[in-house]
């Protein structure tokens, strides 16, 4: 595996060196494709609206008929790696314990879709989702999977929406399935400071 990774990195480095060593010469079609792939686009500009310091209030429902568990915290969003990814650090309290989480969102220029990852100190797995942006509704909708430790680690589907509001707030809602029925299990209101 290490040899394959090293070989792929070598090929990428060689292609980038080729691109930049031919200064003043017209780029090949392959070089143009790579330049388009690596250059931040409208999707990255859209994600940059998440940059800033936030406070948040979160509600969690363990089952559809349960009362929500409420927690509060703060988050900081920043664009990283030359404006290609939005990274958010979250901290607060959940179930009486310190909570930390990191989300990473990006836009894949080749696939023409958004993607999101999530890790936190309440588990050891990674949530991954892909999605699209509805400009009219100012909503980013992701569909993905998470590891369910209560079901032998099987991957389970989830849906997540992020609504960008005019008043410097974001509303994140997450939906999961219980016995084939989707229900909202999380709602977080982020308010920019």
MISE-950162 format. One record per atom (N, C-alpha, C, O): residue in three letters; x, y negated, z. Coordinates in steps of 0.02 Angstrom, whole numbers, padded with zeros to 5 digits, always signed. Atoms other than C-alpha are relative to their C-alpha. Example, Ala and Ser with C-alpha at 12.3 -4.5 7.8 and 13.67 -1.06 7.14 Angstrom:
<rs>
ALA+00045+00059+00000
ALA+00615+00225+00390
ALA+00045-00060+00000
ALA+00097-00059+00033
SER-00042+00059-00003
SER+00684+00053+00357
SER-00039-00055+00037
SER-00014-00110+00045
</rs>
This chain:
<rs>
UNK+00041+00060+00000
UNK+00000+00000+00000
UNK+00043-00063+00000
UNK+00028-00111-00035
UNK-00044+00058-00004
UNK+00142-00120+00044
UNK+00033-00012-00068
UNK+00041-00070-00089
UNK-00032+00008+00065
UNK+00226-00086-00124
UNK-00049-00031-00050
UNK-00030-00074-00089
UNK+00051+00028+00046
UNK+00063-00123-00218
UNK-00011-00074+00015
UNK-00014-00114-00031
UNK+00011+00069-00019
UNK+00036-00284-00121
UNK+00059-00043-00022
UNK+00050-00097-00049
UNK-00060+00036+00020
UNK+00216-00339-00152
UNK+00001-00010-00076
UNK+00018-00064-00100
UNK+00001+00004+00073
UNK+00198-00301-00338
UNK-00051-00051-00024
UNK-00036-00091-00069
UNK+00052+00048+00020
UNK+00035-00400-00353
UNK+00023-00071+00016
UNK+00014-00116-00025
UNK-00024+00066-00018
UNK+00111-00548-00260
UNK+00056-00023-00048
UNK+00059-00081-00066
UNK-00052+00017+00048
UNK+00262-00541-00376
UNK-00030-00022-00066
UNK-00008-00072-00095
UNK+00033+00018+00064
UNK+00149-00545-00530
UNK-00033-00069+00005
UNK-00027-00109-00041
UNK+00031+00066-00008
UNK+00051-00693-00461
UNK+00052-00055+00002
UNK+00044-00107-00030
UNK-00053+00050-00003
UNK+00210-00787-00419
UNK+00031-00012-00069
UNK+00044-00069-00088
UNK-00029+00007+00067
UNK+00281-00752-00592
UNK-00046-00039-00045
UNK-00023-00081-00085
UNK+00046+00036+00044
UNK+00123-00815-00676
UNK-00003-00074+00019
UNK-00007-00117-00025
UNK+00000+00070-00021
UNK+00123-00975-00571
UNK+00064-00035-00021
UNK+00063-00093-00042
UNK-00064+00029+00022
UNK+00307-01004-00607
UNK-00002-00014-00074
UNK+00023-00065-00098
UNK+00007+00009+00072
UNK+00268-00982-00791
UNK-00042-00062-00015
UNK-00027-00100-00061
UNK+00043+00058+00011
UNK+00129-01111-00779
UNK+00038-00065+00011
UNK+00034-00110-00031
UNK-00032+00062-00017
UNK+00236-01242-00696
UNK+00067-00011-00034
UNK+00092-00067-00036
UNK-00064+00008+00034
UNK+00398-01208-00790
UNK-00008-00025-00071
UNK+00041-00047-00102
UNK+00012+00021+00069
UNK+00318-01252-00956
UNK-00028-00070-00002
UNK-00072-00085-00043
UNK+00025+00069-00003
UNK+00290-01434-00912
UNK+00004-00033-00068
UNK+00054-00028-00103
UNK+00003+00033+00064
UNK+00237-01532-01063
UNK-00024+00045-00056
UNK-00040+00020-00110
UNK+00025-00046+00051
UNK+00186-01376-01160
UNK-00073+00014+00013
UNK-00097+00010+00070
UNK+00071-00017-00007
UNK+00006-01329-01193
UNK-00008+00067+00036
UNK+00030+00114+00024
UNK+00012-00061-00039
UNK-00062-01199-01073
UNK-00034+00053-00043
UNK-00072+00038-00089
UNK+00034-00056+00034
UNK-00114-01028-01134
UNK-00070+00007+00029
UNK-00086-00024+00080
UNK+00067-00012-00026
UNK-00293-00968-01111
UNK+00002+00030+00070
UNK-00038+00012+00113
UNK-00006-00031-00065
UNK-00237-00861-00965
UNK+00018-00051+00054
UNK-00008-00050+00109
UNK-00021+00052-00048
UNK-00153-01009-00881
UNK-00058-00047+00015
UNK-00067-00068+00072
UNK+00058+00043-00011
UNK-00309-01116-00905
UNK-00050+00034+00047
UNK-00079+00001+00090
UNK+00046-00037-00044
UNK-00415-00980-00823
UNK+00025-00003+00071
UNK-00014-00016+00117
UNK-00027+00002-00068
UNK-00298-00974-00673
UNK-00006-00070+00030
UNK-00022-00078+00089
UNK+00006+00069-00025
UNK-00297-01164-00659
UNK-00072-00015+00021
UNK-00083-00046+00073
UNK+00070+00010-00018
UNK-00488-01167-00659
UNK-00017+00039+00063
UNK-00054+00014+00106
UNK+00014-00042-00058
UNK-00492-01026-00532
UNK+00028-00031+00065
UNK-00005-00027+00117
UNK-00033+00025-00061
UNK-00372-01112-00410
UNK-00017-00072+00017
UNK+00002-00095+00071
UNK+00014+00070-00012
UNK-00438-01290-00425
UNK-00067-00008+00037
UNK-00118+00018+00013
UNK+00063+00011-00034
UNK-00570-01345-00297
UNK-00052-00031-00047
UNK-00036-00073-00089
UNK+00054+00020+00045
UNK-00739-01373-00380
UNK-00058-00030+00040
UNK-00051-00047+00099
UNK+00060+00028-00032
UNK-00915-01438-00341
UNK-00019+00040+00062
UNK-00042+00011+00111
UNK+00017-00041-00058
UNK-00940-01291-00221
UNK+00042-00018+00060
UNK+00017-00018+00117
UNK-00045+00019-00055
UNK-00791-01343-00117
UNK-00019-00070+00026
UNK-00016-00083+00086
UNK+00023+00067-00020
UNK-00853-01523-00117
UNK-00063+00007+00043
UNK-00070-00029+00093
UNK+00061-00010-00039
UNK-01022-01461-00054
UNK+00018+00026+00070
UNK-00011+00002+00120
UNK-00020-00027-00065
UNK-00938-01361+00086
UNK+00033-00053+00044
UNK+00030-00049+00106
UNK-00034+00051-00039
UNK-00839-01515+00139
UNK-00048-00041+00043
UNK-00026-00077+00088
UNK+00049+00035-00042
UNK-01001-01587+00211
UNK+00000+00029+00071
UNK-00027-00002+00117
UNK-00004-00030-00066
UNK-00969-01468+00356
UNK+00059-00023+00042
UNK+00066-00001+00099
UNK-00059+00025-00036
UNK-00810-01559+00407
UNK-00024-00047+00057
UNK-00067-00089+00047
UNK+00016+00045-00055
UNK-00820-01642+00578
UNK-00005+00037+00066
UNK+00004+00098+00070
UNK+00010-00027-00067
UNK-00849-01617+00763
UNK-00074+00003+00014
UNK-00111-00044+00001
UNK+00071-00012-00012
UNK-01017-01546+00817
UNK-00011+00024+00072
UNK+00033+00053+00103
UNK+00028-00035-00058
UNK-01116-01500+00971
UNK-00055+00044-00029
UNK-00083+00029-00082
UNK+00054-00042+00025
UNK-01240-01359+00952
UNK-00042+00030+00056
UNK-00018+00038+00113
UNK+00045-00038-00044
UNK-01388-01276+01034
UNK-00021+00062-00039
UNK-00045+00057-00095
UNK+00015-00063+00034
UNK-01414-01093+00992
UNK-00055+00037+00038
UNK-00059+00036+00099
UNK+00052-00044-00028
UNK-01564-00979+01019
UNK+00009+00069-00031
UNK+00019+00075-00091
UNK-00007-00069+00022
UNK-01551-00790+01008
UNK-00060+00041+00022
UNK-00083+00035+00079
UNK+00055-00045-00015
UNK-01692-00663+01001
UNK+00026+00072-00009
UNK+00048+00090-00063
UNK-00023-00069+00004
UNK-01646-00483+01040
UNK-00050+00045-00036
UNK-00031+00092-00070
UNK+00054-00036+00035
UNK-01814-00418+00976
UNK-00050-00053-00023
UNK-00051-00109+00004
UNK+00047+00050+00025
UNK-01954-00505+00879
UNK-00045-00031+00053
UNK-00064-00089+00047
UNK+00047+00026-00050
UNK-02064-00524+01033
UNK+00034-00025+00064
UNK+00000-00042+00112
UNK-00037+00021-00060
UNK-01927-00573+01157
UNK+00003-00076+00006
UNK-00003-00112-00044
UNK-00013+00071-00011
UNK-01903-00744+01235
UNK+00072-00014-00022
UNK+00116+00029-00014
UNK-00069+00014+00023
UNK-01749-00831+01162
UNK+00048-00011+00057
UNK+00030-00037+00110
UNK-00055+00017-00044
UNK-01584-00839+01252
UNK+00031-00063-00029
UNK+00047-00065-00088
UNK-00024+00065+00024
UNK-01520-01018+01240
UNK+00071-00011+00025
UNK+00087+00001+00083
UNK-00068+00018-00020
UNK-01338-01072+01241
UNK+00020-00063-00037
UNK-00009-00081-00088
UNK-00025+00061+00031
UNK-01242-01229+01199
UNK+00075+00005-00009
UNK+00109+00044+00025
UNK-00071-00001+00012
UNK-01070-01263+01132
UNK+00021-00056-00046
UNK-00016-00103-00059
UNK-00027+00050+00046
UNK-00962-01361+01014
UNK+00034+00037-00057
UNK+00053+00095-00051
UNK-00032-00028+00059
UNK-00889-01331+00842
UNK+00040-00055-00035
UNK+00023-00114-00032
UNK-00041+00047+00039
UNK-00755-01412+00735
UNK+00011+00030-00069
UNK+00037+00086-00075
UNK-00009-00023+00068
UNK-00755-01396+00546
UNK+00054-00039-00035
UNK+00058-00100-00029
UNK-00052+00033+00039
UNK-00607-01432+00434
UNK+00012+00039-00065
UNK+00008+00100-00066
UNK-00018-00031+00064
UNK-00562-01399+00253
UNK+00074+00019+00005
UNK+00115-00021+00028
UNK-00069-00025-00004
UNK-00403-01294+00240
UNK+00024+00022-00069
UNK-00016+00028-00115
UNK-00033-00024+00061
UNK-00282-01238+00105
UNK-00018-00043-00060
UNK-00041-00018-00112
UNK+00010+00046+00055
UNK-00299-01391-00002
UNK-00073-00011-00019
UNK-00089-00024-00077
UNK+00071+00012+00013
UNK-00488-01410+00015
UNK-00037+00058-00030
UNK-00090+00050-00060
UNK+00032-00059+00030
UNK-00529-01232-00038
UNK-00047+00037+00047
UNK-00091+00073+00024
UNK+00039-00038-00048
UNK-00607-01164+00122
UNK-00021-00045+00058
UNK+00017-00088+00081
UNK+00024+00033-00060
UNK-00713-01231+00265
UNK+00009+00049+00058
UNK-00022+00102+00059
UNK-00011-00042-00059
UNK-00652-01160+00430
UNK-00032-00036+00060
UNK-00019-00095+00071
UNK+00031+00029-00060
UNK-00756-01189+00587
UNK+00017+00042+00061
UNK+00010+00103+00061
UNK-00014-00032-00065
UNK-00702-01150+00764
UNK-00059-00017+00046
UNK-00077-00075+00053
UNK+00057+00008-00044
UNK-00847-01124+00884
UNK+00020+00021+00071
UNK+00057+00070+00080
UNK-00013-00019-00069
UNK-00838-01120+01074
UNK-00060-00020+00043
UNK-00093-00070+00030
UNK+00056+00014-00045
UNK-00966-01114+01212
UNK-00007+00056+00050
UNK+00043+00084+00074
UNK+00015-00052-00047
UNK-01050-00990+01326
UNK-00056+00043-00028
UNK-00104+00017-00057
UNK+00053-00046+00022
UNK-01154-00836+01286
UNK-00007+00055+00053
UNK+00042+00086+00072
UNK+00015-00051-00051
UNK-01237-00720+01412
UNK+00045-00008+00062
UNK+00067+00040+00092
UNK-00040+00014-00059
UNK-01139-00806+01550
UNK+00075+00010-00008
UNK+00112+00008+00041
UNK-00072-00011+00012
UNK-00970-00774+01468
UNK+00026-00052-00050
UNK-00013-00078-00091
UNK-00029+00045+00050
UNK-00850-00886+01371
UNK-00007+00030-00070
UNK+00001+00090-00080
UNK+00011-00022+00069
UNK-00884-00877+01185
UNK+00046-00039-00047
UNK+00053-00100-00041
UNK-00040+00030+00053
UNK-00767-00910+01038
UNK-00016+00035-00065
UNK-00023+00097-00067
UNK+00011-00030+00065
UNK-00799-00883+00854
UNK+00032-00042-00055
UNK+00043-00102-00046
UNK-00030+00035+00057
UNK-00722-00928+00686
UNK-00038+00021-00063
UNK-00045+00081-00077
UNK+00031-00014+00065
UNK-00814-00943+00522
UNK+00046-00028-00054
UNK+00080-00078-00044
UNK-00038+00022+00058
UNK-00732-00961+00353
UNK-00047+00005-00060
UNK-00073+00058-00075
UNK+00043+00001+00058
UNK-00832-01014+00201
UNK+00038-00026-00060
UNK+00082-00069-00053
UNK-00032+00022+00060
UNK-00778-01036+00023
UNK-00046+00008-00060
UNK-00101+00033-00054
UNK+00035-00008+00063
UNK-00835-01044-00157
UNK+00048+00032-00049
UNK+00102+00005-00062
UNK-00041-00036+00048
UNK-00765-00919-00281
UNK-00016-00026-00070
UNK-00070-00013-00096
UNK+00012+00029+00066
UNK-00746-01011-00447
UNK-00011+00052-00054
UNK-00048+00039-00101
UNK+00008-00052+00051
UNK-00733-00849-00546
UNK-00068+00035+00006
UNK-00101+00046-00045
UNK+00064-00035-00011
UNK-00884-00762-00469
UNK-00059-00047+00001
UNK-00117-00025-00004
UNK+00052+00051-00004
UNK-00981-00925-00456
UNK-00048+00013+00058
UNK-00109+00009+00050
UNK+00041-00011-00060
UNK-01040-00885-00280
UNK+00038-00020+00062
UNK+00099-00022+00063
UNK-00028+00017-00065
UNK-01012-00938-00102
UNK+00012+00065+00039
UNK-00020+00116+00026
UNK-00011-00057-00044
UNK-00944-00819+00029
UNK+00013-00026+00071
UNK+00035-00083+00080
UNK-00007+00019-00070
UNK-00937-00821+00218
UNK+00024+00059+00041
UNK+00003+00116+00030
UNK-00022-00051-00047
UNK-00845-00724+00352
UNK-00010-00027+00071
UNK-00011-00087+00081
UNK+00009+00019-00070
UNK-00872-00724+00540
UNK+00035+00051+00045
UNK+00027+00111+00036
UNK-00029-00042-00053
UNK-00770-00657+00686
UNK-00011-00037+00066
UNK-00014-00098+00068
UNK+00006+00031-00066
UNK-00792-00687+00873
UNK+00025+00047+00054
UNK+00041+00104+00041
UNK-00025-00040-00056
UNK-00740-00626+01044
UNK-00054+00044+00031
UNK-00042+00074+00084
UNK+00053-00045-00024
UNK-00905-00532+01069
UNK-00001+00066-00039
UNK-00047+00106-00030
UNK-00005-00062+00039
UNK-00852-00394+00949
UNK+00068+00006-00031
UNK+00111-00037-00023
UNK-00065-00012+00033
UNK-00709-00322+00848
UNK-00008+00009-00075
UNK+00039+00029-00109
UNK+00012-00008+00072
UNK-00788-00320+00675
UNK-00003-00067-00036
UNK+00006-00120-00005
UNK+00004+00058+00044
UNK-00806-00441+00531
UNK-00067+00000-00035
UNK-00088+00051-00063
UNK+00061+00008+00039
UNK-00969-00506+00459
UNK+00021-00032-00067
UNK+00061-00078-00068
UNK-00016+00026+00066
UNK-00961-00539+00272
UNK-00064-00009-00040
UNK-00108+00034-00039
UNK+00060+00013+00040
UNK-01090-00617+00157
UNK+00018-00041-00061
UNK+00069-00077-00062
UNK-00006+00042+00060
UNK-01107-00695-00015
UNK-00067-00034-00011
UNK-00119-00011+00011
UNK+00062+00036+00010
UNK-01234-00822-00072
UNK+00004-00055-00051
UNK+00053-00063-00086
UNK+00008+00054+00048
UNK-01293-00968-00174
UNK-00029-00061+00034
UNK-00059-00057+00088
UNK+00023+00064-00027
UNK-01336-01151-00146
UNK-00058-00025-00041
UNK-00055-00026-00103
UNK+00058+00032+00031
UNK-01505-01228-00184
UNK+00005-00074+00013
UNK-00008-00098+00068
UNK-00012+00072-00008
UNK-01468-01412-00215
UNK-00064-00037+00018
UNK-00063-00084+00057
UNK+00064+00034-00014
UNK-01652-01463-00212
UNK-00020+00008+00073
UNK-00041-00041+00104
UNK+00017-00012-00070
UNK-01682-01384-00042
UNK+00057-00012+00048
UNK+00049-00005+00108
UNK-00061+00010-00040
UNK-01505-01423+00019
UNK+00011+00058+00048
UNK+00024+00050+00107
UNK-00004-00060-00040
UNK-01495-01244+00078
UNK+00049+00050-00031
UNK+00046+00063-00091
UNK-00047-00053+00019
UNK-01356-01115+00069
UNK-00028+00065+00028
UNK-00040+00069+00089
UNK+00028-00063-00023
UNK-01424-00937+00077
UNK+00050+00056-00013
UNK+00073+00066-00069
UNK-00047-00056+00003
UNK-01310-00790+00115
UNK-00037+00066+00013
UNK-00085+00068+00052
UNK+00021-00068-00016
UNK-01344-00603+00113
UNK+00063+00040+00012
UNK+00111+00037-00027
UNK-00060-00037-00016
UNK-01220-00487+00195
UNK-00012+00059+00045
UNK-00069+00083+00053
UNK+00004-00057-00045
UNK-01182-00347+00315
UNK+00039-00014+00064
UNK+00085-00054+00067
UNK-00035+00001-00064
UNK-01129-00327+00495
UNK+00002+00071+00027
UNK-00039+00113+00009
UNK-00007-00066-00032
UNK-01073-00177+00597
UNK-00046+00002+00061
UNK-00043-00041+00105
UNK+00045-00009-00057
UNK-01207-00115+00717
UNK+00029+00052+00048
UNK+00024+00112+00035
UNK-00030-00047-00046
UNK-01118-00038+00867
UNK-00052+00045+00035
UNK-00035+00098+00061
UNK+00053-00040-00031
UNK-01286+00026+00933
UNK-00023+00057-00046
UNK-00062+00100-00025
UNK+00019-00052+00048
UNK-01305+00134+00776
UNK+00062+00031-00032
UNK+00068+00035-00093
UNK-00060-00035+00021
UNK-01136+00222+00765
UNK+00043-00040-00049
UNK+00077-00012-00091
UNK-00042+00042+00042
UNK-01053+00073+00680
UNK-00023-00007-00072
UNK+00016-00028-00115
UNK+00025+00005+00069
UNK-01163+00079+00525
UNK-00007-00073-00020
UNK-00023-00116+00021
UNK+00012+00067+00027
UNK-01169-00075+00414
UNK-00074-00012-00007
UNK-00111+00031-00031
UNK+00071+00020+00004
UNK-01335-00166+00425
UNK-00004-00066-00038
UNK+00042-00107-00034
UNK+00007+00062+00038
UNK-01400-00305+00313
UNK-00022-00059+00044
UNK-00056-00049+00094
UNK+00026+00060-00032
UNK-01429-00484+00368
UNK-00005-00055-00053
UNK+00027-00052-00105
UNK+00007+00059+00043
UNK-01482-00647+00287
UNK+00013-00061+00044
UNK-00008-00063+00102
UNK-00015+00061-00037
UNK-01420-00818+00340
UNK-00013-00059-00044
UNK+00007-00060-00102
UNK+00011+00062+00037
UNK-01478-00990+00286
UNK+00030-00057+00039
UNK+00029-00058+00100
UNK-00026+00061-00030
UNK-01394-01156+00318
UNK-00034-00058-00036
UNK-00024-00067-00096
UNK+00036+00058+00028
UNK-01503-01310+00292
UNK+00039-00062+00020
UNK+00052-00075+00079
UNK-00037+00062-00013
UNK-01407-01474+00275
UNK-00051-00056+00003
UNK-00083-00073-00047
UNK+00050+00053-00012
UNK-01515-01613+00349
UNK+00031-00068-00012
UNK+00092-00077-00011
UNK-00022+00069+00013
UNK-01506-01800+00312
UNK+00029-00034+00061
UNK+00069-00081+00054
UNK-00019+00035-00061
UNK-01476-01847+00494
UNK+00063+00029+00033
UNK+00069+00030+00094
UNK-00063-00028-00026
UNK-01303-01766+00512
UNK-00010+00062+00042
UNK+00029+00075+00088
UNK+00009-00063-00034
UNK-01374-01602+00573
UNK-00001+00057-00051
UNK-00018+00046-00110
UNK+00005-00061+00040
UNK-01363-01425+00505
UNK-00042+00049+00041
UNK-00033+00054+00102
UNK+00040-00052-00032
UNK-01489-01289+00544
UNK+00020+00067-00030
UNK+00010+00079-00089
UNK-00019-00067+00021
UNK-01421-01112+00535
UNK-00051+00049+00028
UNK-00066+00049+00087
UNK+00047-00051-00021
UNK-01546-00969+00540
UNK+00024+00067-00025
UNK+00047+00073-00082
UNK-00021-00067+00020
UNK-01505-00784+00538
UNK-00058+00048+00010
UNK-00095+00045+00059
UNK+00054-00049-00001
UNK-01624-00642+00500
UNK+00030+00070-00005
UNK+00076+00083-00045
UNK-00021-00070+00001
UNK-01598-00457+00535
UNK-00062+00044-00005
UNK-00119+00021+00003
UNK+00055-00047+00006
UNK-01704-00302+00511
UNK-00004+00045+00061
UNK+00047+00068+00087
UNK+00013-00049-00052
UNK-01782-00196+00646
UNK-00054+00046-00027
UNK-00110+00024-00041
UNK+00046-00050+00027
UNK-01865-00037+00583
UNK-00031-00024-00066
UNK-00091-00017-00077
UNK+00022+00020+00066
UNK-01876-00110+00408
UNK-00035-00067-00004
UNK-00054-00088-00059
UNK+00033+00065+00000
UNK-01952-00277+00460
UNK+00050-00054+00017
UNK+00085-00050+00068
UNK-00046+00056-00011
UNK-01853-00439+00447
UNK-00027-00047+00053
UNK-00087-00063+00053
UNK+00020+00050-00049
UNK-01857-00558+00594
UNK+00059-00048+00013
UNK+00117-00029+00005
UNK-00052+00049-00015
UNK-01764-00716+00643
UNK+00028+00016+00069
UNK-00007+00015+00119
UNK-00031-00016-00064
UNK-01640-00669+00778
UNK+00047-00054+00026
UNK+00072-00050+00082
UNK-00044+00054-00023
UNK-01537-00829+00785
UNK-00017-00065-00035
UNK-00035-00066-00094
UNK+00010+00067+00026
UNK-01559-01015+00762
UNK+00049-00046+00035
UNK+00052-00048+00096
UNK-00049+00047-00029
UNK-01422-01144+00787
UNK-00009-00068-00033
UNK-00009-00074-00094
UNK+00003+00069+00025
UNK-01442-01332+00771
UNK+00067-00033+00017
UNK+00084-00042+00075
UNK-00064+00034-00007
UNK-01275-01418+00742
UNK-00012-00075-00009
UNK-00044-00096-00057
UNK+00006+00072+00005
UNK-01268-01606+00774
UNK+00070-00030-00003
UNK+00110-00021+00042
UNK-00066+00031+00009
UNK-01119-01704+00708
UNK+00008-00058+00049
UNK-00037-00099+00056
UNK-00015+00055-00048
UNK-01039-01819+00838
UNK+00012-00065-00037
UNK+00025-00116-00005
</rs>
